[in-house]
Amino acid sequence: MSDPDRIVQSFFGDFGGRYVAEVLRAPLDELEVEFITAMQDQEFLRLYRNLLRDFVGRPTPLLYAENTSREIGGADIYIKLEGLAATGAHKINNALGQGLLAKRMGKGRVIAETGAGQHGVATAAVCAKLGIPCRVYMGEVDVRRQRPNVFSMELYGAEVVPVKTGSKTLKDAVNEALRDWASSFQDTHYLLGSALGPSPFPDMVREFQSVIGRELIEQTQERGIVPDAMVACVGGGSNAIGFFAPLLERREIRMIGVEAGGRGSATGDHAVRMEGGGRLGIVQGYKSMFLLDSDGQVQDTHSVSAGLDYPGIGPQLAYLGASGRVEFTRASDQEALDALRVFARNEGVIFALESAHAGAQVLKTAKELGPGKTVIVNMSGRGDKDIFITAKELTPQTWKDFMQREVQEIEAKEKQS
């Protein structure tokens, strides 16, 4: 863990802060104090580490992508398999930490927001494990395209509330969660899933997700691997900051964040904040780079991956991009789908659509670096959740036939009952 005296930074250069209504200042102040205290409590840390091992299944493996590396003929590619963590993504590292914090604070209820559903599933699973009632806000559009994750959340006992305002995606789910918290914070913890929002959330999420980078240091040292570059996808930025943070002082390592290039460069067709598309603004309680129109209103976005279409980026990553420590690039919907197919066929690993954006970039970076170098990509989640999207895109007729047969079977059962 980081130095307890510096664990909450609040501001990262011009980015970050706590721009909230007066009613939320008290719960945020309370949360900051409780978080700092907990991170110095050896019993809290022991319980967290034990559950990371026994419940989450850490450490997650570091896989040498031997076939892909050979096919490309460039740098050696390694994959940090966060998708093998319980519930299928890195999100559970933070959900578990905040869930334990909520229990320590005596909160009797947890609320959360989710986009792709990975954070919602992780939160629902943690709440089931810890015995805390859970409500998850999810945009109606995301509910429709991530139905398998909604099923899992409900199976874990969570209440999933579709959000029908605005663009009906992640940013609107965040708004609803903040409204709920403003009226319920006395007995409710808002378990925010990405490294964004008002302070202390960006610092909390970074600390709980930094287990990814710390494990990577141990695994590379054990195997004598010296990374030349690291690549991660960036929506809000929780997997990227957790992957990068413990190695930021290693200036010789290039760090590359990959945003959603979507289906084109027109407004509403992508979610690229750091390559000239974003503007400095204050949205949802923090200052960072956002996709805003000339009136300062949040623009619509698009990505094939529900987890990358958020219009803002976590403040620490925005700062690291502005300072040049982290490079930013983009991958299109099609490049992500192509990369998903490459790693599935070559390595037996199916990336989540979010992570596949990083997969597309690591193929380019490996060629650019050339033989004798090493690049590591963070597979932040696995692709099971995306089957209703990827199958429709990659094998449309076969999937259509399957779905029609499923509907016919359901209708036949209904007639018999």
Secondary structure, DSSP 4 states (H G I P E B T S, - for coil): ---GGGS---EETTEE-----HHHHHHHHHHHHHHHHHTT-HHHHHHHHHHIIIII-PSPPEEE-HHHHHHHTSSEEEEEEGGGSGGGBTHHHHHHHHHHHHHHTT-SEEEEEESSSHHHHHHHHHHHHHT--EEEEEEHHHHHHTHHHHHHHHHTTPEEEEE-STTSSHHHHHHHHHHHHHHHTTTEEE---SS-SSTTHHHHHHHHHTHHHHHHHHHHHHHT---SEEEEE-SS-HHHHHHHGGGTT-TTSEEEEEEEEET-SSTTS-B--TTTT-EEEEETTEEEEE-B-TTSPBPP---SSGGG--SB--HHHHHHHHTTSEEEEEEEHHHHHHHHHHHHHHHS--B-HHHHHHHHHHHHHHHHH-TT-EEEEEE-BBGGGGHHHHHHHHSHHHHHHHHHHHHHHHHHHHHH-
